[in-house]
Amino acid sequence: MTDKPLVAAGGIATPATITAVLAAGASAAQVGSALMLTPEAGTSEAHRAAFSDDAPTDLTRAFTGRRGRGIVNRFMREYGGLAPKAYPHVHYLTAPLRAAARAAGDRDVLNLWAGRAYRFAQPRPAAELISSWVEELGSRR
């Protein structure tokens, strides 16, 4: 037990998931991948396109040497099991590959960071999206 605020994170991408974590005792909900398609996000076109796929996500060290969750692609399949816990060294090693892949729109080599609920992301302005969630959450009370 703690008197500190608890912020729920992971898989939060809809008003229903926000309602669930608040009902479970969280003080707030942190949204991540749900905002990746907003115009304000710095998401590359190739990364945005991958959000329309139905590929699974998985944890990998392949791109940076630090564990992160992303949409599974060829690079993750081929190098994920080989990648050492060597951040930032792996990050610097793969940076030119990732930059070239981003420029070429190559989703098979690009780090496609995304949480498990990435399919709920919407290409709407962030303020509009969050406002709609606040409105829906208010109507549930």
Residue pairs with C-beta under 8 A, 6 or more apart in sequence:
5 27
5 28
6 25
6 26
6 27
7 26
7 27
7 28
7 29
7 30
8 21
8 22
8 24
8 26
8 28
8 29
8 30
9 29
9 30
9 32
10 32
10 115
10 116
11 17
11 115
11 116
11 117
12 18
12 21
12 29
12 30
12 31
12 32
12 34
12 117
13 31
13 33
13 34
13 115
13 117
13 118
13 120
13 121
14 34
14 117
14 120
14 133
15 133
15 136
15 137
15 140
17 29
17 117
18 29
18 133
18 137
19 137
19 140
21 29
22 29
32 115
33 113
33 114
33 115
33 117
33 118
33 120
33 121
34 117
34 118
34 120
34 121
34 122
34 129
35 41
35 121
35 126
35 129
36 43
36 47
36 48
36 51
36 114
36 118
36 121
37 43
37 48
37 51
37 121
37 122
37 123
37 124
38 122
38 123
38 124
38 125
38 126
38 129
39 123
39 125
39 126
40 125
40 126
41 126
44 102
44 105
44 110
45 105
46 101
46 102
46 105
46 106
46 107
46 110
47 102
47 107
47 110
47 112
47 113
48 123
49 105
49 107
50 71
50 73
50 107
50 110
50 112
50 114
51 71
51 114
51 118
51 119
51 121
53 71
54 119
55 71
55 72
55 73
56 71
56 72
57 69
57 70
57 71
57 72
57 114
57 115
57 116
57 118
58 69
58 70
58 72
58 76
58 80
59 67
59 68
59 69
60 67
60 68
60 69
60 70
60 76
60 80
60 83
61 67
61 68
61 80
61 83
61 84
61 85
61 87
61 90
62 75
62 76
62 79
62 80
62 82
62 83
62 90
62 94
63 70
63 75
63 83
63 90
63 91
63 94
63 98
63 111
64 87
64 88
64 90
64 91
64 94
64 111
65 83
65 84
65 85
65 86
65 87
65 88
65 89
65 90
65 91
66 85
66 87
66 88
66 90
66 91
68 111
68 113
69 113
69 114
69 115
69 116
70 76
70 111
70 112
70 113
70 114
71 112
71 114
71 118
73 107
73 108
73 109
73 110
73 112
74 108
74 109
75 108
75 109
75 110
75 111
83 90
84 90
97 109
98 109
98 110
98 111
100 106
100 109
101 107
101 108
101 109
101 110
102 110
122 129
